[in-house]
Every structure is written in C-alpha cells, then in structure tokens.
C-alpha cells in the first residue's frame, strides 16, 4: 500500500470523526434547546435591564456635575432632581436648568419600557437618592433578583420591586 493511500484513509477517518462530533453537539443542543434558549433570553433581559439602570443612573448623577450650582429647593441632595415621593424618571429636570433630563438635546433618550415591567421611578428624600422598577408579570421577579445581584449591594428586590440606591442622603 502506498503512503498516499494511507493518508487518504486517515483524512477520511478525521472527517468521519468530525461529523460524528458535530452530530453529537447538535443532538445535545436539541435536547437542551428550550432551556438553553430560555436562559439566553433571560440573560439578555437582565443585561438590558441593567443597561437601562446604568444609563438612568449616569444621567441623574450627571446633574450634579453638569449643573453644580443646581438647587432643587429641598433639603435632600439639592444638586439632583427633587422628588419626595416616587415620580416617573421620564419627568425629571436637573436643578440648575429648566430642561427635561431626557430632552434628546444631546442624543440621549429614556430607554424604552421592558416587557413585564413598570416604568422606572425616582425618589430623592430624607433617606436616599434611588431608582426603582417593578415587575408587572410574575415571571419577571426572578430576573429582577438576578439584575440586583449584578448591580451590587446597593440594589435590592422587595415585593417584586427592584430598588437601586444611587446615593445616601447626608444628615
């Protein structure tokens, strides 16, 4: 048998093994398909939620740096928008300016509402400066918990509401 014939036989064996491995991987993925797909969708949802939270946080905290002379006319975190009770994040105005936080003048808009969640809310009171969002669908509650874990110790979930504390009010 010539060396060339041995090489052809070896190449065919490699191809057969590669095809067998590929069939095994496809079969494995098909058996786990719904779970794997559900996990990917859940991870994308949590990533989207955390991205929204980060954009909102950055936008609110920029009020103090962009308009350091701002005064919300309350005793609480005066350089940030006033809100002694929960208000929609979409309605915020930075102290020091009369423009809405989400006026799109700089190309930044409020992120769209995610399915199964309320609109984002904001509070600036005697305890802290914080944003929150609530699950309107029961299957979203575990995703809020996952999001809170990724946001860190300043984020909590209580009664289907994720709250992220941005700053603590100084006495």
Secondary structure, 3 states (H helix, E strand, C coil): CCHHHHHHHHHHHHHHHHHHHHHHHHHHHHHHHHHHHHHHHHHHHHHHHHHHHHHHHHHHHHHHHHCCCCCCCCCCCCCCCCEEEEEEHHHCECCCCCCECCCCCCCCCCCCCCCCECCCEEEECCCEEEEEEEECCHHHHHHHHHHHHHHCCCEEEECCEEEEEEEECCC
